[in-house]
Every structure is written in C-alpha cells, then in structure tokens.
Amino acid sequence: MEQDVESPVTIHQPKLPKQARDDLPKHISRDRAKRKIQRYVRKDGKCNVHHGNVRETYRYLTDIFTTLVDLKWRFNLLIFVMVYTVTWLFFGMIWWLIAYIRGDMDHIEDPTWTPCVTNLNGFVSAFLFSIETETTIGYGYRVITDKCPEGIILLLVQSVLGSIVNAFMVGCMFVKISQPKKRAETLVFSTHAVISMRDGKLCLMFRVGDLRNSHIVEASIRAKLIKSKQTTEGEFIPLNQTDINVGYYTGDDRLFLVSPLIISHEINQQSPFWEISKAQLPKEELEIVVILEGMVEATGKKVLYILELLSQYSSILALIIKAYNLY
C-alpha cells in the first residue's frame, strides 16, 4: 500500500499531452518545498473552510437535529444532560406549586387530608416525583391521587413531552454514535500518486485498499481538482472544482474493494491536466481531492438510513494529493 504505482511498459509514438513532451526539471526549488501550503481539505478528510459573517443563524435552529449531530461530543453530552435536567426541574417546580396552592404543605401530618401527590412535602420531593414520572420509574412511595384534576392533566402533559424529549435526544445520540467516520481509518491510500504509462496512455494513478475483512458495500470513488480559474470574461474563481474522470463512463469508479486496487485517470484531451506541462506542474497551486463512498457491511441498514437522512455523513474518506507528489 505504501509503494508507488509503476508501469514498465514502453510505448512508441503515442499521442501524449504536455507532460510527456516537455522535460521534467530535476529539482524543485527548496523554497517551494519548505513553504507551507494551505490545504482546501486536510489529510484527515476535514474541510479547511471556516464560515464567517453568517447572519442568518436562525437557519441552524430550523434544522436543530442536524445541528446537534454536528456538534462536538462535549457539547452534545452537555446539551443531553441539560435538556433532561431542565425538564425535570421545570415539572418539579409545577408539581410543587400545585401542592403549595392546594395547601398540601399545610396538611402534611393530617391523615384526613387527601393531597394531590402523597408524600410530597417540599421541592426536593417534587423534583424526585418529576424524575419518577418522566422516566416511568414509579417507586410507589409518591403517587398521584384521583382528587387532583390539575395533577392528572399535568401528568399527561409531562408523559407526552417526556416521550418526545426521549425520542429526540436518544435518536440524536444514536445517529452520532453510529456514524461511519471511524470506519474510514481502516481505508488506506498509497503514500504517493504517480504519472506513468499504462496501455499506451499517460495516466495519473494511486492505490486504495481496505484493511478489514468486512467489505465496503456499493463502494464508489470520485475525484475533484481544486484549482483557481479565470474565465474568458475575466471572472476569477479562486476555488474552482473540476471533475477528474476515474472511470465514470466505463464503470471503473464502482469498486469491489476486496484487495487493493489501482485507481487510474487517463490524461487525455478532456483531462484538466492536458495543458499542464511537467515544468509547469510543480508550480501550480492545485489539490486533488479523492472521495470514497460506501456502506459498512456489518451495519448496512443503519448506515443506509443515516445516509438517506443526512447525506453529508456519507463521505467515508478524503485524500489530498499535492502537485509536488504527483511524480
């Protein structure tokens, strides 16, 4: 997996782009090699893009489920705990107010008095009764009586809202835990990509393999060239994305990833590398983003369901190949 792809085939007089017609410089300048280049996508697959001056922040609240899933684990757990704590405190306060207004606090030791909730003698006991009601524990020590219609209505409201909170928060945690991002750590790309001859054609090639015995189902691969562009009208596009054909028309982009495979891109007249010479290539500011998508075999149904609802989690791995590594 860590070796470069090589081809010993020698072809006579093929039609080649500028890469094969120009001489390759023997050395790349040391200043360029040492200069740190800003990545559009980092090697771990995360986009190096920060959104600024976002004014319509209310759009995040309209899709609160996805917003919670996108949060970091520490914030997600904090919100998880806070939501339950706030709902328990809120309903505990209401239970205490009902008991206080009805006068249950003044007849705690009166055996002839029928309270709204038996054995409720303060805010702490009201808070405990709220927890027992929402979590359906029901220890039996504190129970609601049939002489309190407002308590019966509150019991119904808390039971319904508690079920909604449980479904929302547990569903959010389940989606976050079952994300297939960690599965990408066992997908390995070759250390270098190379440009070499294959079947009489100049090709950009790299290798990808899966370390696990459980296969990636319906795996597909695609590649994007990130490069600045200026249109014929003079418009400058700083991060223009161009598709790199890795077998879309022939079906080679759909992988059966049992053993390591060599992914090949033919540099022909439709290729974005056709007009780039060997001497010019090391000087170009460009990135190649390779994205491999698929479903985990062990949890195919769950991942498929997540991909349908949250398509942004379908990317399993992204690899960045810098221009000076293309040899």
N, C-alpha and C positions, 0 to 999 in steps of 0.2 A: 504493500500500500504506500510506502514511503519512497518508492523508486519512481523515477520519471518514466513516462511512456516513450519508447524509442521504436524506430522503424528502420530496418537495414535496407529497405527496398530502394533501388536506384532506377529512376525513370528517365528516359531520353526524350528531350524536347517536348515537355508538356506545356500547356498554357498556364502560366503562373502569374500571380499578382506581383506587386512591387516588392513584397518581402523576399521573393526568390531571385529577383533581378538585381537588386542593389546589394552592395557589400555590407555586411554587418560590422559595426565598429567593435574592435577587440575589447575595449574597456569603456564602461560607463563612468562618467565623472564621479569622483569621490564626493564632491559636494552634494550631488543629487542623491547618491546612495545613502549619505548620512542625514539628509534633510527629511524631517518627519512629515509625512503626507497625511492630510486629513482624510479619513475614510468616510464614505457615504453609509456603509454598513460595516460594522465591526465583525471580527472573525467569529465571535460567538453568536452571530445572527441577529443582533440587535441593531436597529437603525440609529445612526448617529445624527438624529434630527431632533431639534428642540423647538417646540411651538411657542411662539411669543406673540404678544399683542392680540390675544384671543379675547374678544369682547363678549361674544355670545356664549358665556359659560353655562347658561341655563340649558343648553342642549345636552350637557353631561347629565343633568338631572332627569331629562326626559327618557334617557336610557340608563337608569340607575343600576340595573342588573349588570350590564356590561362594564359600567364604571367601577362597581365593586369588585368584579372579577379581575379587572386590570390593575387594581391597587396592589401594593406590596403586601407580603404576608403579615407584617407587623401592624399595618393599618387595617387590614382585613380582619385580623383577630381582635383588634381594639374595637372596631365597629360591631363585630359579632357580640362581644361581651357587653358593650354599651347599650345595644338595642334591647337585649333581654333585661338588663338591669333597670333601664329607664321604664320599660313597660311594667315590670314588677313593682317598681316604686310608684308609678302613676296609679295603677289599680289598687295598690295597697293604701295609698292616700284616700282614694274614693271609698274603699271599704271602711276606713277609719272615720271618715266624715259621716257616712251613713250611720255608723254606730253612735257617733257623738251627737248627731242631730236627733236621733230617735231616743236618746237618753240611756243607751245600754251601758255607758260608762258609770252612770249613777246607780245602777241596779246590778252590779257585778255579783254581790253576795245575796241577792234576793232570789230565793228559789221559786217564787210565784211569777217572776218576770220572764217573758219569752223574748230573748234577744233576736236580732237579725242573724247573727252568727254566734253560735255557742262558743264559750271560752275565748272570746275576743276581748281583751282587756287593755289594749293600747296599740300604738302604731307598730311596734315590733311584731306583735301577734297578727296584726292586719297584714303586714308585709309578708309574713310566713304563710298566711292563708292565701294571699295573692299568688305566691310561688306554687303552692299546692294546687290551686285551681288551674293555673295556666299550664303547668306541666302534668296535670292529671295524676298527681301522686296520690292524694286522698288518704292521709294517715288515719282519719276518722276521729281525731280529737277535736278539731274545729270543723263544724258542718253548718250549712245554712238551713234555716227553718222555713216552714211554709207560711209564716206570719209576716213575711217581709217581701212584698211585691217588688219594691225597688231593688232589693238584693237579687231577686230572681232575674230581673231584666239585666242587671249588671253582670251576673254570672253568664248569661247567654252572650252578651257583648264581648266579655273577656275570653270566653271559649272560642268564639269565631275569630276574633282578632289574634288570639294566640296561635290558632291553627295557621292563619295567614303568615304571621311572623315566622313560625317554624318552617313552613314550606319555602318561604323566600330565602331565609338565611341558610338553611340546610342545603337547598338547591345551589345557592351561591358557593358554599364550601365544597360541595360535591364536584361542581364544574371546575373549580380551581385546583382541586386535588387530582382530578382525572385528566388534566391537560397533558398532551403527549410531548411536551417540550423536553422532558428528561430523556425520552426515548431517543432523541437526536444525538445524545452523547455517544451512542454506540454506532452511529453512522460516520464513517471516516472517509475523508477525501485525501487524495495524494498530496504530498507536500508541495510539489511543483506541477505546473502545466507546461506543455511543450508545443512547439510548432514544428511539425515534421511531415514527411511524405508518407502517404498511405494510399495504395492502389492508384498511384499516378496523380494524386490530388494533394495539395497542401492543406493540412488540417491542424486545427488547434485541438489538443487532446488533454484530458485528465482522467483520473481513475476514481471510482467511488465504490465502497464496499460496506457491508453490514456485518457487525461482529456477533450479533445474536443469532441463535438458532430459529427463533420465531421471526418469520419474514414480515416485511412491509408489504401490505396488500394494496394492489392498484397503485403502485408507485409510478410517479411521472416526474420528469425533470425538465426544467426550462432555464434559460439564461438571459440576462439583461446586460446590455452595455450602458454604463453610466458615463456620459461624456458631454462636455459643453458643445453647443452648436449655435451657429449663426445662419439664419435663413436668408434666402435670396432677397427678401425685402429689408434686410438689415436688422431683424429682431434677434436678440441674443438670448438663448435659452441655456441657463447655467447648468442644469442637471437634467439633460435630455436622456430619455430611456429608449433604447433601441433593442428590438428582439434579436437574439442570436439563435439561429436555427441549429438545434441539436438533434434533429430527426423528426420534426413535427409532421412533415409530409410523408415520410416513409414509415412512421410508427415507432421509430427507434427511441423516441422520448418516453415511451411506456416501458418500464423496466421490470424484469423478473429478477429481483435483487437477491439471488441465492449465493452467487460467488461474485467477487469483484469484477466490475465492468468498466470498460474504457468508453468514455463519452467523447464523441468526435464532432467537431464543427468544421465543415468544409469552407475554406476561404475562396469563394468564387466571386463572380461579379455582383451577386446580391448580398455578399457579406459586408458588414461595416468595416472590416479590416482590409478590403481590397485595395484601397487607395493609400494605405499607410505602409511606408517602406520600412526596411529593417533599421535604417539610420534614424528614421523619424519616430519609430515605436517607443524607444526608451524615453523620449522627450514628451510623449503625450501624457496628459492628465486624464486618465481614464480608470475605470474599475469594471470588473466583470463580476456580476452577482449571479451565483448559481443557486437555484431553489429546488429542493426535492420535496415532493408532497406525497402523502400516502396515509394509510390507516394501519394501526397496530393490529396484528393478527389476534393477539390474546384478548384484546378488548375492542374488537372491531365495531360492535354495535354501539357501544358507548361513545367511541371517538367519532363515529359517523354521525351520531345525533348531535354532538357538540359542533362538528364541522358545519352542519346544516344551520344551526342557530347562530354560531359565532365563527364566521368564515375567517376572521383574522387569526385564529389559532391553528389553521390548517398547515402553515409553513413549518416543516419539521427541522430544516437546517438550511442555512445560507452560508456560502463560502465566497470569500473575496480573493480574487487573483489580481495582483498588481501588475502593471505593464512590465516592470523590470524582472518579473518572474516568468514571463511568457516563453523564455528560452530554456 
